[in-house]
Each structure stands twice: as C-alpha cells, then as structure tokens.
C-alpha cells in the first residue's frame, strides 16, 4: 500500500508537512519486510508506515502517514511527550538505540513493543529524521529464545546435533556430533552418510526420509552404527585362529539414541521442508549392558531347561545331545562333538590329529544334534590338518575362536571345507570336553556369515555347555 497524505479531521491537528513521495520499489520493499517499520522526519512527522506495522497496531498507512509523532492516536497522552523525546533524541546519538514502549492499537488495546531506532542522515552526515523497526516484545522474546536455544544446542549440548538438508546431507553440526562421526564440523558438511558410516547409513537415511515425510515428530529410535576409521572390536569377525581373544576384528558398533525433527520455513506460505534436525546421544554402554543381561537370562533359562530335560533321559548320550539342542537356540547354527580315541587318551598323546565324530547337527541345514554311531566312540573317524582349531583347543585345554568373515564367498567356502566343517560356516568356537580331570575331546559351535563372530561371553557359555556334555559322555563311557 503506498503512503498517502493524512486528511484533516475535526479535532485533529493538521499535518505540518507533506510526506515525500514514496517510489513503488521502496514501498514494495517496506511492505515486504517481516518487521514493523515506520519513519519520522526531523519534526517528528510520520513519513513511512509498512504493512507489518498496520498488521501489529491496526492503523493503516493512510491513517498513520502525516501525523506528528504518536501523540493522540498510538500512545496514551501521559506517555506521548516522553516517547517523542526519546525517538527524536536518536538523531543526536550515534548508532542504533533500543527502546520499549506501550503503543495503542486502533481498537484501544495496549501492546508492548521493542523498537530499534536510528537516525536518517544526508550525504553530509546531517540528521534528517528517524527510522524505527519494532515488534511485539513477546514475539521478540520468542525469537531470542529460539536463537539462544539454537546456539546452546550447537555449542554446549551434550547431545550430538546435525541439521540435515533435504538431500540427506549434513548442513550444520555441533562439536559433539563431529567427535562422534570422527570428522571436523566443516569436514562433515555436504558429505553423504555412506562416507561417514561403515554400517547403519541406510537405516539412518531411512529414518531421515521418514521424518521429512511426517508432519509430526516420531518417537526416539536406537540406531546401531559403525563409524569409518573407528577401531575394530577384538576377536570379532575375521579373527585369526588363536586364543579365546583372537585378533583382528569387525568395526566397533555404537548405539545412538536418535530423535528427528522436521524443519519447515516460517517464511513460506505453505509448509516447505528445509531438512531434518537430528539429535543423538551415544547409549552404547547402557544398551550393551541391557542386551548382555537379556542374553545371560535367556542362556541361564536354556541351561535350566536343558538340565531338566536331560535328567529324564535314560541314555547319557541322548542327554548330551539334549544339552546341545537347547544350547544351539539363538547361539549357533551347528554343533559338532569330536572325541579322542580311548587309546590316545590312555597313551597321553598330545593333540592327536585323528578324532572320532561322535555327534553332529545336519550339514545341509538346521536340525537336532544326533549321534553318528551306536556309541560315542564308534562314530566317524576325522583326521584334521595341523593347527586346526579343534587341535588347538585340545592342546591348550581351553577355547579357541576362528573366522573368515568378510572374505570372498569362494574363499569362505574353501575355508570351511579345509577344516571339515559344513558349507557356509564362517565363525567357529572350539572348546575342550573335560570330565574327572581327563580330556575327552572337543565341542565345536559354528555360525554362518549372517551372524556375528563369537565373543568372549560366547566362549564362557560354550564352556558351561561343554562341561555338562562332557559329564554325560563320561557317564556313557562308564556304563559301557
């Protein structure tokens, strides 16, 4: 709306001067501003009044332009002189000044506004008037709170905070997020998450896309990720054949509790997404402790059930296979029992290469563990190559983990065949079978490539199972 001269009305003071003509471009710029704006000449006459000022106070430009100050219409009579002096006093002061006034709306309401005022000068530096930008104090406080919250999140927050654009690439990141992603804040910007995360990038991008499509925020989610360049877990996938700890490892996985907030522009007429705010916190220790506790409870329950079921078996060999059937649930894909020939145990020969396969699960797929012969020491003879994990377990009288995860499928297949294990096995855990101070043989658990490698906790569980299996097999030998 272009500015026009105020017309004389009964009881109103006529304008002291004509407002200067406002070019169309200047009017468009003023009316397009988000802040309310007005301007006064050196005598305090209103020369400009934009639409946001009209929206805030209700007075149109036609009604405001040409009036002398706010007296008689936009402020209470008792405040008019003070407001005039403070505004015109800006012409004699350098820079901008901030004031708070109680202005009147057209319908008589009082609105507390915060106003920034500065002098308008000529090319020679002579003051010719004052321009003022103002907004309601509550709106200004809300804006300041929003800015303060943003700065606090990006400077002091214990959570990692990343602003992700609609192309699912980081646009802004705080120091906490940069440390978690193993990169500097500037190095993160514009890079796809696949370059930052070795595992979990697809799940993260799926959650971000879901947040972009939703108008309401979703509940926080736990994402398991592995950051590129972070250390590997010892004894993980790809561990060398050796002790219970193994060597090498798979990328260290972390659990990030994540919340996603859709960001929309407050300036657009329609809700146009600007991206997603991603807030996350590392809860790996807590989550791992919860998982370990749940696994321990499950395994304890399985051993309890296995003990009750084995107690009902008349044949000790059947009781040994019952223990293995219960142990396999959620733990491994295959179980193999290899026993030392009686003559090898009697001669005290250390780690003989020839053993007897006493029981095994089906090589073609999942199934119960069954004896391979009539009696434990009448099964299939197995001759293992030197340094085989089973032989290492017998020699060390402990547990040995081995694996070839991440290798080429043909290499993995050859790795299992060379060790006389079922096709598809990529992780192995071998532990010794001992009873009454004697080594009876070895128990082997195998996992496929879709599973994680065996851990130290898995080795302890396997040793508990092996102790029960060894006791049952020893009893079978005594009974003949």
C-alpha positions as CSV (number, residue, x, y, z in Angstrom):
1,X,0.0,0.0,0.0
2,X,1.5,3.3,-1.0
3,X,1.7,6.1,1.5
4,X,-0.9,9.0,1.2
5,X,-1.3,12.3,2.9
6,X,-3.5,12.4,6.0
7,X,-6.7,14.4,5.5
8,X,-7.9,16.9,8.0
9,X,-10.5,15.7,10.5
10,X,-12.4,17.6,13.2
11,X,-10.4,17.8,16.5
12,X,-7.2,16.5,14.9
13,X,-4.0,18.5,14.4
14,X,-3.4,19.0,10.6
15,X,-0.1,17.7,9.3
16,X,2.8,20.1,9.5
17,X,4.4,18.9,6.2
18,X,3.7,16.9,3.2
19,X,5.3,13.4,3.2
20,X,7.8,12.9,0.4
21,X,6.5,10.7,-2.5
22,X,7.4,7.1,-2.0
23,X,8.7,5.2,-5.1
24,X,7.0,2.0,-5.9
25,X,10.1,0.0,-5.3
26,X,10.7,1.5,-1.9
27,X,7.0,0.8,-1.0
28,X,7.3,-2.8,-2.1
29,X,10.5,-3.3,0.0
30,X,9.0,-1.8,3.1
31,X,5.7,-3.7,2.8
32,X,7.6,-6.9,2.2
33,X,9.5,-6.7,5.5
34,X,8.7,-9.0,8.3
35,X,9.3,-6.4,11.0
36,X,7.0,-3.4,11.5
37,X,8.7,-0.2,10.3
38,X,7.9,3.5,10.5
39,X,9.9,6.6,9.8
40,X,9.8,10.3,11.0
41,X,11.2,13.5,9.6
42,X,13.1,16.0,11.7
43,X,9.9,17.5,13.0
44,X,8.6,14.1,14.1
45,X,6.0,13.6,11.3
46,X,5.4,10.1,10.2
47,X,6.7,9.6,6.7
48,X,6.6,5.8,6.2
49,X,4.4,3.0,7.7
50,X,4.6,-0.5,6.3
51,X,2.1,-3.3,6.3
52,X,3.6,-5.2,9.2
53,X,3.1,-2.1,11.3
54,X,-0.5,-2.0,10.2
55,X,-0.9,-5.7,11.0
56,X,0.5,-5.2,14.5
57,X,-1.3,-2.0,15.5
58,X,-4.3,-1.9,13.2
59,X,-3.5,1.6,11.8
60,X,-3.2,1.7,8.0
61,X,-0.6,3.8,6.2
62,X,-3.4,6.2,5.1
63,X,-4.2,6.8,8.7
64,X,-0.6,7.0,10.0
65,X,1.4,8.9,7.5
66,X,1.4,12.6,8.0
67,X,0.7,12.5,11.8
68,X,3.0,14.3,14.1
69,X,4.5,11.6,16.3
70,X,2.4,9.0,18.2
71,X,0.5,11.6,20.3
72,X,-3.2,11.4,20.2
73,X,-3.5,8.1,18.4
74,X,-0.8,5.4,19.1
75,X,0.2,6.2,22.7
76,X,-1.5,7.4,25.8
77,X,-1.5,11.1,26.4
78,X,0.7,10.8,29.5
79,X,3.4,8.9,27.5
80,X,3.3,11.0,24.4
81,X,6.0,13.6,25.3
82,X,8.4,11.0,26.7
83,X,8.1,8.8,23.6
84,X,8.6,11.8,21.3
85,X,11.7,13.0,23.1
86,X,13.3,9.6,23.1
87,X,12.6,9.0,19.4
88,X,13.8,12.4,18.2
89,X,16.8,12.2,20.6
90,X,18.1,9.4,18.4
91,X,19.1,12.0,15.8
92,X,21.8,13.3,18.1
93,X,23.2,9.9,19.2
94,X,25.4,7.5,17.2
95,X,24.3,4.1,16.1
96,X,21.1,2.4,17.0
97,X,19.1,2.6,20.2
98,X,16.7,0.1,21.6
99,X,13.5,1.3,23.4
100,X,10.4,-0.4,24.8
101,X,7.1,1.4,24.5
102,X,3.5,0.7,25.2
103,X,1.7,1.6,22.0
104,X,-2.1,1.6,21.4
105,X,-3.8,-0.4,18.7
106,X,-6.7,1.0,16.7
107,X,-9.2,-0.8,18.8
108,X,-7.7,0.6,22.0
109,X,-5.5,-2.3,23.2
110,X,-2.1,-1.7,24.6
111,X,0.8,-3.5,23.0
112,X,4.3,-3.5,24.5
113,X,6.8,-3.2,21.6
114,X,10.6,-3.3,21.4
115,X,11.8,-0.7,19.0
116,X,15.2,-0.2,17.3
117,X,15.7,3.4,16.2
118,X,18.5,5.1,14.2
119,X,19.0,8.5,12.6
120,X,18.5,9.1,8.9
121,X,21.3,11.3,7.6
122,X,22.1,13.2,4.5
123,X,25.2,12.6,2.4
124,X,26.9,15.2,4.5
125,X,26.0,13.5,7.8
126,X,23.3,15.9,8.8
127,X,20.3,14.1,10.6
128,X,17.0,14.5,8.7
129,X,14.8,12.1,10.6
130,X,14.5,8.8,12.4
131,X,13.5,5.3,11.2
132,X,12.2,2.7,13.6
133,X,11.8,-1.1,13.3
134,X,9.6,-2.6,16.0
135,X,7.9,-5.8,17.0
136,X,5.8,-7.1,19.9
137,X,8.0,-7.8,22.9
138,X,6.6,-11.3,23.3
139,X,7.4,-12.1,19.7
140,X,10.9,-10.7,20.1
141,X,11.5,-12.7,23.3
142,X,10.3,-15.8,21.5
143,X,12.8,-15.1,18.7
144,X,15.6,-14.5,21.1
145,X,14.8,-17.7,22.9
146,X,14.8,-19.6,19.7
147,X,18.2,-18.2,18.7
148,X,19.5,-18.8,22.2
149,X,18.3,-22.4,22.1
150,X,20.0,-22.9,18.7
151,X,23.2,-21.5,19.9
152,X,23.1,-23.6,23.1
153,X,22.5,-26.8,21.1
154,X,25.4,-26.1,18.8
155,X,27.8,-25.0,21.5
156,X,27.0,-26.6,24.8
157,X,24.7,-29.5,24.3
158,X,25.8,-33.0,25.4
159,X,23.8,-34.4,22.5
160,X,25.1,-34.5,19.0
161,X,23.1,-32.2,16.8
162,X,23.1,-32.3,13.0
163,X,21.0,-30.3,10.6
164,X,20.4,-32.4,7.5
165,X,19.2,-30.8,4.3
166,X,16.5,-32.3,2.0
167,X,19.3,-34.2,0.1
168,X,20.1,-36.0,3.3
169,X,23.5,-34.5,3.7
170,X,24.7,-32.6,6.8
171,X,24.4,-28.9,6.6
172,X,25.4,-27.9,10.2
173,X,26.9,-30.0,13.0
174,X,27.9,-29.2,16.5
175,X,31.2,-30.3,18.1
176,X,29.7,-33.3,19.9
177,X,28.3,-34.7,16.6
178,X,31.7,-34.1,14.8
179,X,33.5,-36.0,17.5
180,X,31.0,-38.9,17.3
181,X,31.4,-39.0,13.5
182,X,35.2,-38.8,13.6
183,X,35.4,-35.7,11.5
184,X,35.7,-31.9,11.9
185,X,32.4,-29.9,11.8
186,X,33.4,-28.4,8.4
187,X,34.5,-31.8,7.0
188,X,31.0,-33.2,7.6
189,X,29.1,-30.7,5.5
190,X,27.7,-31.9,2.3
191,X,29.1,-35.4,2.6
192,X,26.7,-38.4,2.2
193,X,26.3,-40.5,5.4
194,X,27.7,-43.5,3.5
195,X,31.1,-41.8,3.5
196,X,30.9,-41.3,7.3
197,X,29.3,-44.6,8.5
198,X,30.6,-48.0,7.6
199,X,27.4,-49.6,9.0
200,X,24.0,-48.1,9.7
201,X,24.0,-45.4,6.9
202,X,20.9,-46.9,5.2
203,X,18.9,-47.1,8.5
204,X,19.8,-43.5,9.3
205,X,18.8,-42.2,5.8
206,X,15.6,-44.2,6.0
207,X,14.8,-42.5,9.4
208,X,15.6,-39.1,7.9
209,X,13.3,-39.7,4.9
210,X,10.6,-40.8,7.2
211,X,11.0,-37.6,9.3
212,X,10.8,-35.5,6.1
213,X,7.5,-37.1,5.1
214,X,5.9,-36.7,8.5
215,X,4.4,-33.6,9.9
216,X,4.6,-34.8,13.5
217,X,7.9,-35.9,15.1
218,X,8.4,-39.6,15.6
219,X,9.5,-41.3,18.8
220,X,13.2,-41.5,19.5
221,X,14.9,-44.6,18.0
222,X,18.0,-46.5,18.7
223,X,20.3,-46.8,15.7
224,X,23.3,-49.2,15.6
225,X,26.1,-47.7,13.5
226,X,29.8,-48.2,12.9
227,X,31.8,-45.1,12.2
228,X,34.5,-45.2,9.5
229,X,38.0,-45.1,10.9
230,X,37.0,-46.2,14.4
231,X,38.8,-49.1,16.0
232,X,37.7,-52.7,15.5
233,X,36.4,-55.0,18.2
234,X,39.0,-57.6,19.2
235,X,38.0,-61.1,18.4
236,X,35.3,-60.0,16.1
237,X,34.6,-61.2,12.5
238,X,37.7,-62.1,10.7
239,X,39.6,-63.1,13.9
240,X,42.7,-65.1,13.3
241,X,42.8,-68.6,14.6
242,X,44.3,-68.4,18.0
243,X,43.2,-68.0,21.6
244,X,39.9,-67.0,23.0
245,X,40.6,-63.4,22.3
246,X,41.6,-63.9,18.7
247,X,42.9,-60.9,16.7
248,X,41.7,-58.5,14.1
249,X,38.0,-57.6,14.4
250,X,35.0,-56.1,12.8
251,X,34.1,-52.3,13.1
252,X,33.1,-51.2,16.5
253,X,29.4,-50.8,16.6
254,X,27.7,-48.0,18.6
255,X,24.2,-47.4,19.6
256,X,22.9,-43.8,19.1
257,X,19.6,-42.9,20.6
258,X,18.2,-40.6,17.9
259,X,15.4,-38.1,17.6
260,X,14.4,-36.5,14.4
261,X,12.5,-33.1,13.9
262,X,11.2,-31.9,10.6
263,X,12.3,-28.4,9.8
264,X,10.0,-26.1,7.9
265,X,10.5,-22.5,6.8
266,X,8.4,-20.0,8.9
267,X,8.5,-17.5,6.0
268,X,6.8,-19.8,3.4
269,X,3.0,-19.7,2.9
270,X,3.0,-23.5,2.8
271,X,5.0,-25.9,4.9
272,X,8.1,-26.4,2.8
273,X,10.6,-28.7,4.5
274,X,14.1,-27.3,4.9
275,X,15.5,-30.6,6.2
276,X,15.6,-32.5,9.4
277,X,17.2,-31.8,12.8
278,X,18.9,-34.9,14.0
279,X,19.7,-35.1,17.7
280,X,21.5,-38.2,19.1
281,X,23.3,-39.5,22.1
282,X,25.7,-42.4,22.5
283,X,24.0,-45.0,24.7
284,X,26.2,-47.9,23.7
285,X,27.3,-48.9,27.2
286,X,23.7,-48.8,28.5
287,X,22.3,-50.7,25.6
288,X,25.1,-53.3,25.6
289,X,24.6,-53.9,29.3
290,X,20.8,-54.4,28.7
291,X,21.5,-56.8,25.8
292,X,24.1,-58.8,27.8
293,X,21.7,-59.1,30.7
294,X,18.9,-60.3,28.5
295,X,21.2,-62.8,26.7
296,X,22.5,-64.0,30.1
297,X,19.0,-64.5,31.4
298,X,18.0,-66.4,28.3
299,X,21.0,-68.7,28.4
300,X,20.6,-69.4,32.0
301,X,17.0,-70.3,31.3
302,X,18.1,-72.6,28.5
303,X,20.6,-74.4,30.7
304,X,18.0,-74.9,33.3
305,X,15.5,-76.3,30.8
306,X,18.2,-78.5,29.3
307,X,19.1,-79.9,32.7
308,X,15.5,-80.8,33.4
309,X,15.1,-82.5,30.0
310,X,18.5,-84.3,30.3
311,X,17.5,-85.7,33.7
312,X,14.7,-87.5,32.0
313,X,16.9,-89.3,29.5
314,X,17.9,-92.9,30.2
315,X,20.8,-92.8,27.8
316,X,23.6,-90.4,28.7
317,X,24.5,-89.9,25.0
318,X,20.9,-88.7,24.5
319,X,21.3,-86.4,27.4
320,X,24.5,-84.9,25.9
321,X,22.7,-84.2,22.6
322,X,19.7,-82.7,24.5
323,X,22.2,-80.2,26.1
324,X,23.4,-79.2,22.7
325,X,19.9,-78.8,21.2
326,X,19.0,-76.3,23.9
327,X,22.4,-74.5,23.6
328,X,22.0,-74.0,19.8
329,X,18.9,-71.9,20.2
330,X,19.9,-68.3,19.3
331,X,23.6,-69.2,19.7
332,X,24.9,-71.1,16.7
333,X,23.9,-72.9,13.5
334,X,25.9,-76.2,14.0
335,X,27.3,-78.2,16.9
336,X,30.0,-80.9,16.4
337,X,31.3,-83.3,19.0
338,X,34.8,-84.8,18.4
339,X,36.2,-87.4,20.9
340,X,39.7,-88.6,21.4
341,X,40.1,-92.3,20.7
342,X,40.5,-94.3,24.0
343,X,43.9,-95.4,23.1
344,X,45.0,-91.8,22.5
345,X,43.8,-90.8,26.0
346,X,45.5,-93.8,27.6
347,X,48.8,-93.1,25.9
348,X,48.8,-89.5,26.8
349,X,49.4,-88.4,23.3
350,X,49.0,-84.6,22.9
351,X,46.5,-83.3,20.4
352,X,46.3,-86.3,18.0
353,X,45.1,-85.4,14.6
354,X,42.6,-88.3,14.4
355,X,39.4,-87.9,16.4
356,X,36.0,-89.6,16.3
357,X,32.9,-87.6,15.2
358,X,30.5,-88.7,17.9
359,X,27.6,-86.3,17.3
360,X,26.7,-83.5,14.9
361,X,23.9,-81.4,13.5
362,X,22.8,-81.9,9.9
363,X,25.3,-80.3,7.5
364,X,22.6,-79.3,5.0
365,X,20.6,-77.2,7.3
366,X,19.2,-76.7,10.9
367,X,18.3,-79.8,12.8
368,X,18.8,-81.7,16.1
369,X,22.2,-82.9,17.1
370,X,22.3,-86.6,16.7
371,X,24.9,-89.3,17.4
372,X,26.8,-90.5,14.3
373,X,27.3,-94.1,15.7
374,X,25.8,-96.5,18.1
375,X,28.0,-95.5,21.0
376,X,30.1,-92.3,21.4
377,X,33.4,-93.8,20.4
378,X,32.1,-95.7,17.4
379,X,31.4,-92.7,15.2
380,X,33.1,-91.4,12.0
381,X,36.8,-91.0,12.2
382,X,38.0,-87.5,11.5
383,X,41.6,-86.5,10.6
384,X,42.3,-82.8,11.0
385,X,45.1,-80.9,9.4
386,X,47.8,-79.4,11.6
387,X,46.9,-76.2,13.5
388,X,43.2,-77.0,13.2
389,X,41.1,-75.0,15.8
390,X,39.9,-78.3,17.4
391,X,43.5,-79.4,17.8
392,X,44.5,-76.1,19.2
393,X,41.6,-76.3,21.8
394,X,42.8,-79.8,22.8
395,X,46.4,-78.6,23.1
396,X,45.6,-75.5,25.1
397,X,42.8,-77.2,27.1
398,X,40.7,-74.2,26.6
399,X,38.6,-72.3,24.0
400,X,39.7,-71.1,20.5
401,X,37.8,-68.8,18.2
402,X,38.3,-68.6,14.4
403,X,36.6,-67.0,11.5
404,X,36.9,-65.7,7.9
405,X,34.1,-63.1,7.8
406,X,34.3,-60.5,5.0
407,X,36.2,-62.9,2.7
408,X,35.2,-63.7,-0.8
409,X,32.4,-66.4,-0.9
410,X,34.7,-68.8,-2.7
411,X,37.5,-68.2,-0.1
412,X,35.0,-68.7,2.7
413,X,33.7,-71.9,1.2
414,X,37.2,-73.2,0.9
415,X,38.0,-72.2,4.5
416,X,35.1,-74.3,5.8
417,X,35.9,-77.3,3.6
418,X,39.6,-77.3,4.6
419,X,38.6,-77.6,8.2
420,X,36.0,-80.4,7.5
421,X,33.1,-78.1,8.5
422,X,29.7,-77.7,6.9
423,X,29.4,-75.3,3.9
424,X,28.6,-71.7,4.8
425,X,30.4,-71.7,8.2
426,X,32.4,-68.5,8.7
427,X,32.7,-68.4,12.5
428,X,33.9,-71.2,14.8
429,X,34.2,-71.7,18.6
430,X,36.0,-74.8,19.8
431,X,36.2,-75.7,23.4
432,X,37.6,-78.7,25.2
433,X,35.4,-81.5,26.8
434,X,36.8,-82.5,30.2
435,X,35.5,-84.7,33.0
436,X,37.1,-86.1,36.1
437,X,40.4,-84.5,35.2
438,X,40.5,-86.1,31.8
439,X,40.2,-84.6,28.3
440,X,37.5,-86.5,26.4
441,X,37.5,-84.4,23.2
442,X,36.3,-81.1,21.8
443,X,33.0,-79.4,21.2
444,X,32.7,-77.0,18.2
445,X,30.0,-74.4,17.5
446,X,29.7,-72.9,14.1
447,X,27.9,-69.8,12.7
448,X,27.2,-68.6,9.2
449,X,28.1,-65.3,7.6
450,X,24.8,-63.6,8.5
451,X,25.7,-63.9,12.2
452,X,28.3,-62.0,14.2
453,X,31.5,-63.7,15.3
454,X,31.8,-65.4,18.7
455,X,32.7,-63.2,21.6
456,X,34.4,-63.9,25.0
457,X,31.0,-64.2,26.6
458,X,30.0,-66.7,24.0
459,X,33.2,-68.7,24.8
460,X,32.2,-68.8,28.5
461,X,28.7,-70.0,27.7
462,X,30.2,-72.7,25.4
463,X,32.4,-73.9,28.2
464,X,29.4,-74.2,30.5
465,X,27.6,-76.3,27.9
466,X,30.8,-78.3,27.3
467,X,31.1,-79.2,31.0
468,X,27.6,-80.7,31.0
469,X,28.1,-82.5,27.7
470,X,31.4,-84.0,28.9
471,X,29.8,-85.2,32.2
472,X,27.1,-87.0,30.2
473,X,29.6,-88.6,27.8
474,X,31.9,-89.7,30.6
475,X,28.9,-91.4,32.2
476,X,28.1,-93.1,28.9
477,X,31.7,-94.5,28.8
478,X,31.4,-95.7,32.4
479,X,28.2,-97.5,31.6
480,X,29.8,-99.1,28.6
